[in-house]
């Protein structure tokens, strides 16, 4: 990487940064869209890679607040906007930017870092593991019949999206503080979402909205014959709100399919007399996590059973790994570095996969990603890391 410098971005760099972002992601960002995210970037949180006077790479982090199992909220550095110019790939530019950006994140005291990945094969080597899953479902509503036992609480209203931002925000805030993976959404991001710009609709209509006292659904309609309602955001604080909103969505006349990206344990299929009508259309990673301060991260969340285990965490990117004694009593953990014999060995990205309770230690053992010869230890890890509230990504960043 001879001749390439990584430094803090200046105001004068932003025209070049915008060009890189648009080129890298294949879309033309609205200026207000970028401004909304820039409001969340701390001082020194954007780095650029330059060859001479030319900006050839950019990466920044957002100041986020992440809910973890048990309801604790951690400061999180949300990596975003990472682009290397197509003219300078495979030259170590990304690694150089990540070295510098993560040094700054560590110096700022963030215990955890997060990202949403455009490509799945890049970030494991930097210690990030996929911690939430986006589970695609599609229901052919022409044949969908709600089960006789499905709740019918009512209370859903048709509302104008632009007029109810405050109500959406209040419900979202109730939802995100109880949901692992939930993120504080500042007002600039609400303004950006509700601006509902035509270039961001992917060929669909403007947003329609269904509002319940404990939930909401935002959706667009795509196509003509047949029509599909694609749910852009669905937040339900209670099971009653979840059922009521789905009754309304499945009552949309002239709509053939209702499609949603949700979480693997969504109870939607079991509201129906025929569960097969809730057809899985895809499954992919959503939010990725990397522990920057392992003891702080492991001590922040709650656990479902008692546990005493020594973990060897390998970090091939930085020096944040090591050997740690994790002890859980009454759901609360203590964690410290130790020289005691190791019970289980895993890479730091695997800890990110386990952290919110979506993935299981026993599956990682079968995949060779977690090494442990004691089946009893593996069973306790499975039980301890489970979350009684399914994890979901708060919003894409």
N, C-alpha and C positions, 0 to 999 in steps of 0.2 A: 504494500500500500504506500509506496514511495510517493512523496509529494502531496499526500492528503492530510488535511488538518481537521480535527474535530473541535468545535468551539461552541460557545453560547450563541444562539440566534439573536440578531438585532432586528429592529423594526425595518431596516432597509433590506433584510433578507426575505421578507414575506412575499413579495411578488414571485420570487424564484421558488419559495416553498409552496405557494399555491399552484404553480405550474407543475411541480413535482407531484403534489397530492392528486391533482386532476389526471395527470398522466399515469401514475402508479395504480390508481383505483378505477381508471377508465370512466370517470364521470366528471362533470363540471359542477363543483361545489358552489352553492350560493354564498355570497360574502357573509350574510348573517349567520349561516350555518357554521362557518369557521369561527366567526366572532364568538358564538355561544360557547364553543369548546375552549377557545383561547382564554375566556374568563376563568376557566378552571385550572389553568396552567400556572403553577407557582413561578416566582422569579427564578430564572436559571433552569426552568423545567423543559426548555426546548434546546436541543443541540442540532447542529448542522455539520455535515462533512463537506469540506470544500477542497477542490483541486484548483489552486490559484484563487482567482476571484469567483469561480463557478461553484454554485451549490449543487452537489451531486447526491446528497442524502439528508434526511431529516428524521428525527424521532423526538417525541415529547411525552411527558406524563401529566396526568390530571390528578388533582387532589380530591380523592373520593373517600366515602365512608361506607364500609362493607359490613353487613350483618352476618354473623357466624352462628352455628348451632348453639342454642341457649339464649340468644338475643343480644349478646355483646356486639358492640360496633367498633370496628378497627379502622384507623386511618389506613388507607390503601393508595398506593401509587398506581394509577391506571395508565399503562403504556398504550399509546395511540399514535395514529398518523405516521407510522413507520414506512418510509419509502426510500429505496435506493434507485437511482436513475438506471434505466435499462442499458445505458452505455457503459456502466461501471459495475456490473454484477460480477460475483465470484472473485472479488479482489479484497475481501475482508472489511468492506465499508460497514456492513451491519454490525459485525463483531466490535469494531472500534467505537461505533456510536453506543452500542449496548454497554461496553465497558465503562464509558464515561457516564452514561445516563444512570446506570445502577450504582456507580460510586456516589453520585449526587443523591439518589434515593436513599441509600444507606446513611449518608451524612445528614440527611434531613430527618432521620429517625423513623421512617416508615417500617413497620414490622412485616408488611406483606405487600407484594406487587401483583397486579392483575392485568390481563389483556383479553381481547377478543381477536381471534386469529383468522386472517383471510386464507392462510394456507396452514395445513395441519402438521407438516413435516419439519417446521423450522424451530419451534420454540422449546421442545423438550431438552435440547442440548444446553439451553440457558436456565434449566431448572424449573420450567413451567409445566404443569400438568393440567389437563382438562378437568375442571371441577364441577361443571354443570353440563347437562345434556338438553339439547333442543330436540323434542320428539314431535315430528310432524303427524298430524291427524287430519283426515278428511271424512266428512259425513255426507252421504247422499240423502239429503233431507226429504226427498220425495217419498222415501220408504221408512224414514225414521219414526218410530213410535216410542213415546216415553213410557217407561215401566210404571205399572200401577203403584209401586212403592216409591217412585221418585218424588222428592219434595216438590210442592207447588205453592211456594210462599208468596208469589206475586211481587209487586212493588217496583217493577221495571218501568222506566219512562223513556220515551223517545225524546232526545234533546238535541239542540244545536251545539255542535262541538265547540265552536269558538266562544260560546256563552257560558260554558261550564268548567273552565279551566281550574277554578278554585276548588270545585267539588271533586274533580278528578285528582287534583294534587293532594287533597286531604285524605281521600281513600287510599291513594298510592302510599302515602306516608304511613298510614296505619298498617298497610300490607308489608312494606319493606322492613319495618322494625321487628317483625315476627318471622320473616322468611330468610333463611340462609341464602346468600347471594344477592339479597336486596341492596340497593344502592341509593343513598341520598340523591335526589334529583333537584338541583338548584333551579331557580326561576328562569334563568336564561335558556336552560334546556327545555323547560315547559313551553316557553315562548317559541322556541324553534320547532318543537313537535306540533304545536297547535297552529303554527303559520301555515302548515299543510300546503306547501308550494307545489304547483302542478308538475314541476320537473322531478319531484320526489315520489310521485304516485305510481310509477312503474306501469303506466297504462290503465290504472284503475280510476275510479271516481274520487271525489273529495271524501274525506272521512265522514262516516255515519257514526252515531254514538247511541249506546244504550246505557242508562244510568240506574243503579239500584242504590239504596242507602249504604250498602256495604260492598259495592263493587261497580265495575263499569267494563264495557267492551267497546273498542274502537275498531271499525272495519271498513273496507272498501269493497266495491263491487267491480268485478272484472268480466269482460266478455259480454256477448249479447244473447246468443242462443247456442249453448246454455250459458247461464250466468253463475258465477262463483263469488261467494262472499269470503274474502280473506281477512281474518281477524288480525289486526296489527298489534293490539295490546289488550290483554284480558287480565283484570286484577279482581280477585274476590277475597275478601277478608273472612267470610264465613261460608260454610257449605250451602246454606240457604241462598246466598247471593250467587254462588256458582251455579246451582240448579236453576234459579230464576232467570239468569242471563242466558243459559243454554236453551231454556224453553222459548225465550224470545228469539234467539238466533235461528232455532229450528222451525220457527213460525213464519219465517220470511218467505212469502209467496213469490213465485217466479224465480227463486234461487234454486239451482239444482244441487250445488255442493257448498258446504261451509268448511273452510280450511283454516287450520290454526297451527302455530308452532307452540308447543306446550312442554310439559315435563313428563317423564316416563310413567309416573303414578297418578296422572290425572284421572279422576273417577268418571269422566265423561262416558266411556263405553258402557258403564254399569247403570247409567241413567236410562239406557235403551233396552227394549225387549230383545233386540238382536244386536249383540255386542260387535258382530263382524262389520256392521255398518260404519263403525268408527275405525276406518282403515288407516294403518300406518303408512305414511308416504315418505318418511325419511327419519334419520337419526344422525345427529352430528354434535360435535363439541360446541360449547357456547363460551363460557368464561374459563380462562386458564389462570392458575394461581402459582405463585412462587413465594415460599417463606424466606424473608430477609433476616428475621430474628426468630429462630426456631423455638426457643423457650417461650417467648412472648406469644407467638402464634398458637402453640399447643396449650398454653395456659388460659387463653382467652375463651375457648369454646367449652361447652358442657359435653359430658360423655354419658352413655347409657348404662355402663356397668363399671365395677371396680377393675383396676388394671395396674400391673407393675411389670414394666418391660424396658429393656435397654435396646435402643434403636441406633443402628449405624446408618447415618444419612450421608450419602456421597454427593458432592457438589462439584461437577466438572467445570463450572463456569467461574465461581467465586470461592471464597473460603467460608461460606455460611453454614456448611455442613459440619459433620463431626459425630461423636458418640454421645447420646443423650439418654438419661434415665427419666422415663415418663411414669409417674405414679398418679392414679386417679382414686379419690375417695369421695363418696357422696356426690359424684358427678363432676367434681372440681379437680383440676390437674395441677401438679407441680412438675417442673421439668428443669433439669440442670445437666451440664456436661459431666461426664463420668469416665472412668477407666475400667468399669466393671465389664465382665464378659457380655458379648453381644447376643441378644435373643433373636433379632431380625435385622436384615440388611436390605436397604432400598435406596434408590436414587431420590434426589430432592423432588423431581417432577412427580414421582409416585406419591409422595406425601401430599402434594397439591391435589392429586386425584382423589385421595381418601378424605381430605380435610372437611368437606361439606357433607359427607355421608352418602354421596351418589354412587361411588364405586366401592367395592369390597376388597379387603385384604386377601381373602381366599382366592378371588379371581386373579389378583396380581401374582399370587404364588403359582397358580396354574400356568400363567403366561411367562413365568420366569423373571418377573419384574420385582418380586419381593422374595428374599431367600430366608426361609425359616424351617427348621427341621422338627419343630414341636407343634403338632396339630392343635394342642390346647391353647397355645399362644395365638395362633392364627384365628381360632374361634373367638377368643376374647377380643382381639383387634376388630374382627367383624362386628361383634356386638357393641363394643365401646364406641366406635366411630359412627354408628347409625344415627340419623337425625329423625325425630318424630315429625318434623315439618319438612316436606320435600324442598330441596334447594332449587332455586330458579335465578336466572340472570335478571337483575333489575332493569337494565337497558343496555343496548349495544353501544359500545364506545370505541 
